[in-house]
Amino acid sequence: MPDFDMLVIGSGPGGQKAAIAAAKLGRRVAVVDRPDMVGGVSLHTGTIPSKTLREAVLYLTGLTQRDMYGQSYRLKEDITVADLTTRTQHVVGREVDIIRSQLSRNHISLFAGTARFVDDHTVALREVSGNERLLTAEHFVIATGTRPARPDSVEFDGRTIMDSDNVLTLERVPRSMVIVGAGVIGMEYASMFAALGSKVTVVEKRAGMLDMCDVEVIESLKYHLRDLAVAFRFGETVAAVERHPRGTLTVLESGKKIPADTVMYSAGRQGLTDELDLDKAGLAADRRGRITVDEHYRTQVPHIYAVGDVIGFPALAATSMEQGRAAAYHACGEPVGRMHHLQPIGIYTIPEISFIGRTEDQLTEDSVPFEVGIARYRELARGQIIGDSHGMLKLLVSPQDRTLLGVHCFGSGATELIHIGQSVMGCGGTVDYLVDAVFNYPTLAESYKVAALDATNKLRQIDRIGD
């Protein structure tokens, strides 16, 4: 008889949901994680602290209120790192308590330490004291998450040359900053530090940024960031980063040199699998530390599952939670539906971006006809009230069956608003539902009706000319 029916390695979003789902099905469940990492990378260095930091930045800088009160408006003139981290530490502390309580209420054993496989049914738990003990289980879920990838050629010190994890331990707000990588994490931090007044330069070897997003949305984001004095160096590769007494010099292969107080690398993520001794369980990870799974999140060893960032794309907290639940249900023989192919993407830049479905470029490439409906926040009463005159909602509508092919939002509340479009698309609804629906007034949600009317008016005009 094994010690547990399921043992979960890692307590991040995927691990939590897997453990709780199995416990709700009456299984004996245990979770292993370091005592300082309950809640996983997502809670301590990733999703939660970075989004909390963003809220603190918006509040203290008064950035979103400047259209109303003037460009010099600022809630606090001299913003310190302590001002920013106070809010972050409070939220993280509360979340850790909530997670511990959830695990306890569901009678899930939480072991403080690290785990490594001894065989495919046994792990060795190394406790904080250094002692080791063996734990056996019928099923395992690997949910160890990732860490920032660090190029070997760069000497990181965590202060002047750092990765995204180190940002939260900065001693002061830098006057200038180079961010290497224009992916989601890089652009989120670029917008935050630009809002704080740092002179930010983004270096990206590709020709653009966030290429999964709508082109018009990205152009709007670039406009706003340039308005905050962000400089972009696209098509450039970093040759070296030099540390000097007065700061850093980022040397590009083109010969350009960029001086800055700090340099932050955002060059992808590496799976945290190095210390798991996967080979002892008959498993292996790829060069980026990721584990391959099937549609049920099973590894090549059928009773060992893996979920979350450690399995790669899409590597989102939201999808990790659903993967954890699905893996636990499958392991316990419980029926579970497949995760819907329509998944919302949220990018917490300033302003924020969210979308679901396909972009204009993707539809054009696939030769799929579409019509565009747009609502701009400046035309909504709620947009005027909150001082957001730049936001927009875009609907991509099929002229054939009038279904929604994509929804793209840019501005305040974008990551919340997108779920209306997700629901309509997921239920197979049409643009006519949004035309006929009544939305609370004044709200940003009203943008769906405005954009729907815009799209249907264009479709009507096409029909008239065609007739």
C-alpha positions in Angstrom: 0.0 0.0 0.0 1.6 3.3 -1.1 1.7 6.3 1.4 -0.5 8.3 -0.9 -2.9 7.9 -3.9 -1.4 11.1 -5.4 1.8 13.1 -4.6 2.1 16.5 -6.2 5.6 18.0 -6.6 5.1 21.8 -6.6 2.4 24.0 -5.1 1.8 26.5 -7.9 -1.5 27.0 -9.7 -1.3 23.6 -11.5 -0.1 21.7 -8.4 -2.7 23.2 -6.1 -5.6 22.4 -8.4 -4.4 18.9 -9.1 -4.1 18.2 -5.3 -7.4 19.7 -4.4 -9.3 18.0 -7.3 -7.9 14.6 -6.2 -8.7 15.3 -2.5 -12.3 16.2 -3.5 -12.6 12.8 -5.1 -11.7 11.2 -1.8 -8.0 10.4 -2.5 -5.1 10.6 -0.1 -3.0 13.4 -1.4 0.3 15.1 -0.5 2.1 18.1 -1.8 5.8 18.8 -1.7 7.4 22.2 -1.9 10.0 24.4 -0.3 8.7 26.2 2.8 9.4 29.6 1.2 7.7 28.7 -2.0 4.2 27.6 -1.0 2.1 28.9 -3.9 4.9 28.3 -6.4 6.8 30.7 -8.7 3.5 32.2 -9.8 2.9 33.6 -6.3 6.4 34.5 -5.2 8.2 35.8 -8.3 5.8 35.7 -11.2 2.2 36.4 -11.8 0.9 37.7 -8.5 3.8 40.0 -7.4 4.3 41.4 -10.9 0.6 42.2 -11.3 0.4 43.6 -7.8 3.5 45.8 -8.6 1.6 47.0 -11.6 -1.4 48.1 -9.5 1.0 49.9 -7.1 2.7 51.7 -10.0 -0.7 52.8 -11.5 -1.9 54.0 -8.1 1.2 55.9 -6.9 2.0 57.5 -10.3 -1.5 58.6 -11.0 -0.8 57.7 -14.6 -4.3 56.8 -15.6 -5.7 60.1 -14.2 -3.4 62.5 -16.1 -5.9 63.1 -18.9 -8.2 64.5 -16.3 -5.9 66.3 -13.9 -2.9 67.2 -16.1 0.4 65.6 -17.1 2.1 66.6 -13.8 -0.4 64.8 -11.7 1.2 62.3 -9.4 -0.1 60.8 -6.1 3.4 60.5 -4.6 6.4 62.5 -5.9 9.3 60.4 -4.8 8.2 56.7 -5.2 10.5 54.3 -3.5 10.9 50.5 -3.9 9.5 50.2 -0.4 6.3 51.9 -1.5 5.9 49.4 -4.3 6.9 46.2 -2.4 4.7 46.9 0.7 1.6 46.2 -1.3 3.2 43.2 -3.0 4.3 41.6 0.3 0.9 42.1 1.8 -0.9 40.3 -1.1 1.7 37.5 -1.3 1.4 36.9 2.4 -2.4 36.7 2.3 -2.3 34.4 -0.7 0.1 32.0 1.1 -2.3 31.9 4.0 -5.2 31.1 1.7 -3.4 28.3 0.0 -2.2 26.7 3.2 -5.8 26.9 4.5 -7.2 25.3 1.3 -4.8 22.4 1.5 -5.5 21.9 5.2 -9.3 22.1 4.8 -9.0 19.3 2.1 -6.8 17.2 4.4 -3.9 17.4 2.0 -0.5 16.7 3.6 2.0 19.5 2.9 5.6 18.5 3.1 8.3 21.3 3.4 11.3 20.4 1.3 12.4 19.2 -2.1 11.7 15.9 -3.9 13.7 13.7 -6.2 12.7 10.4 -7.8 14.1 7.2 -6.4 12.0 5.1 -8.8 8.7 5.6 -10.6 6.6 5.1 -7.5 9.0 6.6 -4.8 10.5 10.0 -4.1 13.1 11.0 -1.6 11.9 14.1 0.4 14.8 16.3 1.6 13.5 18.3 4.5 14.8 21.7 5.6 16.8 20.1 8.3 18.7 18.1 5.7 17.1 14.8 6.7 15.7 12.5 3.9 12.7 10.3 4.0 11.0 8.2 1.3 7.4 8.8 0.2 5.5 6.4 -2.1 2.5 7.1 -4.2 0.3 5.5 -6.9 0.3 8.6 -9.0 2.5 11.6 -9.3 1.9 15.1 -10.7 5.0 17.2 -11.6 4.2 20.9 -11.3 7.6 22.4 -10.5 7.2 25.4 -12.8 10.1 27.4 -14.4 12.8 29.9 -13.7 14.1 32.7 -16.0 16.6 31.5 -18.5 20.1 33.0 -18.1 22.5 33.2 -21.0 25.9 31.8 -20.0 27.7 34.7 -21.5 26.2 37.2 -19.1 27.4 37.7 -15.5 24.2 38.2 -13.4 24.6 39.8 -10.0 20.9 40.3 -9.2 21.3 44.1 -8.8 22.7 45.8 -11.9 22.4 42.8 -14.3 19.4 40.7 -13.4 16.5 38.6 -14.6 12.8 39.1 -14.0 12.9 37.4 -10.6 15.4 39.9 -9.3 13.2 42.9 -10.2 11.2 42.5 -7.1 14.4 42.9 -4.9 15.7 46.1 -6.4 17.1 48.5 -3.9 15.8 51.6 -5.7 13.9 52.6 -8.8 16.5 52.9 -11.6 16.9 56.1 -13.5 17.6 54.1 -16.6 17.1 50.5 -17.6 17.8 48.2 -20.6 15.4 45.3 -21.0 16.6 42.5 -23.3 13.7 40.7 -24.8 10.3 42.2 -26.0 8.2 39.2 -24.9 5.3 39.4 -22.5 7.4 39.7 -19.3 9.8 42.1 -20.8 7.0 44.4 -22.1 5.1 44.3 -18.8 8.1 45.4 -16.8 9.1 48.0 -19.5 5.7 49.7 -19.2 5.9 49.6 -15.4 9.3 51.2 -15.1 8.6 53.7 -17.8 5.5 54.8 -15.8 7.7 55.2 -12.8 9.9 57.6 -14.8 12.8 55.3 -15.7 14.3 55.8 -19.1 13.7 52.4 -20.6 15.4 50.9 -23.7 14.0 47.6 -25.1 16.4 45.5 -27.2 14.8 42.7 -29.3 16.5 40.6 -32.0 13.2 40.1 -33.8 11.7 42.7 -36.0 8.8 43.4 -33.6 7.2 42.5 -30.3 4.3 40.4 -29.1 3.7 39.1 -32.6 0.8 36.9 -31.4 -1.3 40.1 -30.9 -3.4 42.2 -33.2 -1.2 44.6 -35.2 -3.3 47.7 -34.5 -3.2 46.9 -30.7 0.6 46.6 -30.8 0.9 49.8 -32.7 -1.2 51.5 -30.0 1.0 50.0 -27.2 4.2 51.2 -28.9 2.7 54.7 -29.3 1.9 54.8 -25.6 5.3 53.4 -24.5 7.1 55.9 -26.7 5.0 58.6 -25.1 6.6 57.4 -21.8 10.0 57.8 -23.4 10.6 54.1 -24.1 13.1 53.5 -26.9 13.0 50.3 -29.0 16.0 48.7 -30.7 14.4 46.0 -32.9 16.5 43.7 -35.0 19.4 44.1 -32.6 21.4 41.4 -30.7 23.3 41.9 -27.4 27.0 41.2 -27.9 28.0 41.9 -24.3 27.0 43.6 -21.1 29.7 45.5 -19.3 29.5 46.4 -15.6 31.2 49.7 -14.6 31.3 51.7 -11.3 28.8 54.2 -12.7 26.5 51.7 -14.3 26.3 49.3 -17.2 27.0 49.4 -20.9 25.0 47.1 -23.2 27.0 46.5 -26.3 25.0 45.5 -29.4 26.4 43.5 -32.3 25.8 46.5 -34.5 28.3 48.5 -32.4 25.8 50.6 -30.5 26.4 51.1 -26.8 23.5 51.8 -24.4 24.3 53.2 -20.9 21.9 52.4 -18.0 21.8 51.9 -14.3 20.5 48.3 -14.7 20.0 45.6 -17.3 17.1 43.1 -17.1 17.1 39.9 -19.2 13.8 38.5 -20.2 15.0 35.7 -22.5 12.5 32.9 -21.9 12.1 30.4 -19.1 13.8 27.1 -18.1 11.9 24.2 -16.6 12.7 23.4 -13.0 13.5 19.7 -13.5 17.3 19.6 -12.9 17.0 18.2 -9.4 14.1 15.8 -9.9 16.3 12.8 -11.0 13.8 12.2 -13.8 15.9 9.3 -15.2 15.3 7.3 -12.0 11.5 7.3 -12.9 12.1 6.6 -16.6 11.6 10.2 -17.7 13.7 12.9 -19.4 13.4 16.6 -20.1 14.4 18.5 -23.2 17.2 21.1 -23.2 14.9 23.7 -21.8 13.8 21.5 -18.9 10.4 20.8 -20.3 8.5 17.5 -20.0 6.5 16.0 -22.9 2.9 14.9 -22.1 -0.1 13.6 -24.0 -3.6 15.1 -24.2 -4.3 13.8 -20.6 -1.1 15.4 -19.3 0.5 11.9 -18.8 4.2 11.6 -19.3 5.7 8.5 -21.0 5.3 6.8 -17.6 1.5 6.5 -17.5 1.0 7.1 -13.8 3.2 10.2 -13.7 1.6 13.4 -14.9 3.1 16.9 -15.6 1.2 20.2 -15.7 1.8 23.9 -15.9 4.9 25.8 -17.2 7.1 22.7 -17.0 5.3 21.3 -20.0 5.7 24.5 -22.1 3.2 26.5 -24.1 0.9 28.2 -23.2 2.6 28.5 -19.7 -0.2 30.6 -18.1 -1.4 30.4 -14.6 -5.0 30.1 -15.8 -4.3 27.1 -18.2 -2.0 25.5 -15.6 -5.0 25.4 -13.1 -7.2 23.6 -15.6 -4.4 21.2 -16.6 -3.9 20.3 -12.9 -7.6 19.6 -12.5 -7.8 17.6 -15.7 -4.7 15.5 -14.8 -6.1 14.7 -11.3 -9.5 13.7 -12.8 -7.9 11.4 -15.4 -5.6 9.8 -12.8 -8.6 9.1 -10.6 -10.7 7.7 -13.4 -13.1 10.6 -13.3 -14.7 11.8 -16.5 -13.3 15.2 -17.6 -13.9 17.3 -20.7 -11.1 18.5 -22.9 -9.9 22.0 -22.3 -11.7 24.4 -24.8 -9.5 25.4 -27.7 -10.6 29.1 -27.1 -8.4 30.4 -24.4 -8.1 34.1 -23.5 -4.6 35.7 -23.4 -4.0 38.6 -21.0 -0.9 40.8 -21.1 -0.5 43.2 -18.2 1.3 46.0 -19.9 0.2 49.6 -19.3 -2.4 49.8 -20.9 -3.2 46.1 -20.7 -4.0 43.8 -23.7 -6.3 40.8 -23.9 -7.5 38.8 -26.8 -9.2 35.5 -27.8 -9.5 33.8 -31.2 -7.6 34.8 -34.4 -6.1 38.1 -35.5 -6.7 40.0 -38.8 -3.4 38.7 -40.1 -4.1 35.1 -39.3 -7.6 35.3 -40.9 -6.1 36.9 -44.0 -3.4 34.3 -44.2 -6.0 31.6 -44.0 -8.2 33.3 -46.6 -11.1 33.6 -44.1 -13.4 36.6 -44.9 -14.2 38.9 -41.9 -15.6 42.3 -41.0 -14.3 44.5 -38.2 -16.3 46.3 -35.6 -14.6 48.8 -33.3 -15.6 50.6 -30.1 -13.3 53.3 -28.7 -13.3 54.1 -25.0 -13.3 57.8 -25.7 -16.8 57.4 -27.2 -18.1 55.6 -24.1 -19.3 57.5 -21.1 -17.5 55.1 -18.8 -14.3 55.8 -20.7 -14.6 59.5 -20.0 -15.4 58.9 -16.4 -12.3 56.8 -15.7 -10.1 59.0 -17.9 -9.2 56.3 -20.5 -9.5 57.9 -23.9 -7.1 55.5 -25.7 -8.7 52.1 -25.1 -10.5 50.1 -27.8 -12.4 46.9 -28.4 -12.3 45.1 -31.8 -14.6 42.4 -32.9 -13.7 40.2 -36.0 -17.0 38.9 -37.4 -17.7 36.3 -40.0 -19.9 37.7 -42.8 -21.1 34.2 -43.6 -22.6 33.0 -40.3 -22.1 36.2 -38.2 -20.1 34.4 -35.5 -17.2 36.0 -33.7 -13.8 35.0 -35.1 -11.7 37.1 -32.7 -12.0 39.6 -30.0 -9.1 42.1 -29.2 -9.1 44.6 -26.4 -6.6 47.3 -25.4 -7.0 49.5 -22.4 -8.4 49.6 -18.8 -10.1 46.3 -17.8 -9.1 44.5 -21.0 -8.4 41.2 -19.2 -11.8 41.3 -17.6 -13.8 42.5 -20.6 -12.4 39.7 -22.8 -14.5 37.1 -21.0 -17.7 38.4 -22.5 -16.4 37.7 -25.9 -15.0 34.3 -24.7 -18.5 33.3 -23.5 -20.2 34.4 -26.8 -17.6 32.5 -28.9 -17.6 29.5 -26.6 -21.4 29.1 -26.9 -21.4 29.7 -30.7 -23.2 33.0 -30.4 -23.3 35.6 -33.1 -22.7 39.3 -33.3 -26.5 39.7 -33.3 -26.6 38.6 -29.7 -24.4 41.5 -28.8 -26.5 43.9 -30.8 -29.7 42.9 -29.1 -28.2 42.6 -25.6 -28.7 45.3 -22.9 -25.5 46.3 -21.0 -25.3 48.3 -17.9 -24.7 52.0 -18.5 -22.2 53.5 -18.1 -19.8 50.6 -18.4 -16.8 49.5 -20.5 -18.8 46.3 -21.3 -21.1 48.5 -23.4 -18.2 48.6 -25.9 -19.4 45.1 -27.1 -22.7 46.6 -28.3 -21.0 49.6 -29.9 -18.5 47.4 -31.8 -21.2 44.9 -32.7 -23.3 47.7 -34.2 -20.3 49.0 -36.1 -19.7 45.5 -37.6 -23.3 44.8 -38.5 -23.7 48.3 -40.1 -20.8 47.5 -42.3 -22.2 44.1 -43.2 -25.6 45.7 -44.0 -23.9 48.2 -46.4 -22.1 45.3 -48.2 -25.4 43.5 -48.6 -27.1 46.6 -50.0 -24.4 47.2 -52.6 -24.3 43.4 -53.4 -28.1 43.4 -54.0 
